[in-house]
């Protein structure tokens, strides 16, 4: 493995750790009110209302707290209570893994 790849992996992990640490401290200190622009209908973004309805039914069956998808900078859907923090430790691992996979492919292709 080249030094460039090792440095990239290290920096990715370092900044991810810093981001998660700062986000936990920030979110615990106070609530931030934001307004997101959203689509009027999923079809505006090229998504299927029927497909999202099936996804919503599955989401409801999981007893999850919230789900939100932002597509091209706008909210595609927001289910559950997205204004409160959710304990999502197991999700962090998946996001970190996906991010590192993307970062490695980016570095290797350079």
N, C-alpha and C positions, 0 to 999 in steps of 0.2 A: 504494500500500500504506500502511495507516495506521501510526502510531507504535506502537500496541498490538501489531500483528502483528509489526513489526520487533523490538520489545523481546522479545516472546515467542520468536521464532526465535533471537535472540541468546542469551537465557537458556537455552533448550533446548540449543543447541550448547555453550554454556559448561559447563553442568552435566554434559552427556554427556561432554565432554572430561575434566572433573575426575573423574567416576566411573570412566572407563576408566583414567585415570592412577593413581588410588588403588588400583583393583582390580589393576592390573598389579604395583604395588609390594607390595601386601598379599599377593597370591598367590605372588609370587616369594620372600617372606620366610619363610613357613611354611605348612604345610598345615592347614586347618581341618576338624575332624571334626564333621559334623552328622548328624542323624538326621531323615529325612523320613517322614511318614506316607504310606502308599500304599494304593491300592485293591487288594482281593483279586482282583477280575476287572474288566476294562474295562467290562463291562455295568453295573456299579454306578454308573458315571459317565455311562452312556448311549452308550458307544462299542461298536463291534463287534470281537469277538476275531478274526473272519475278516479284516476290513479291516485291522486292525493287523498280522496275520500277513503279509498282502501287503505292507504298508509295511515290515515287518521284512526280508522277502526283498529288497525294493528297497534298503533300507539296507545289507544285507550285500553287495549287488552293487557298491556305491559304494566299498568299502574305506574307510569312514569310521572315525574313532576312537571316537566316542561320540555318543549322542543321548539326550535326556531331555525328557519333557513333564510339566509340572506343570499339572494341571487342577483348578480350584476349591481350590487350596491343598494338594492331594495329588498324589503321583507317579502318573501314569497308566502310564508305562513308562520303563524305564531300560535302554538297550542299550550294550554296550561298556564301556570303563573310564571311568566318570564321576567317579571320585575323583581323577583327575590332570588337570592343565592341558592344554589343546589349543591349538595355534597356529591361531587362527581370524580372521585379519585380514580376509578377504573377507566373512565373516559379519557383522562389525561394521558394514560399510557398509549392508548390507541392514536390520539392526536400526535403525540410525540413520535411514535413509530412512523406514522404516515409522513410527518414533516421531515424526519431524518431520511426516509426512503426517497422523498422528493429531492432533498438537498444533495444526497449522494448521487442520484442520477444526474442532477444539474452539474455537479463538480466533475463527475466522470466524463460527461459529454463535452466539457470545456477542454 
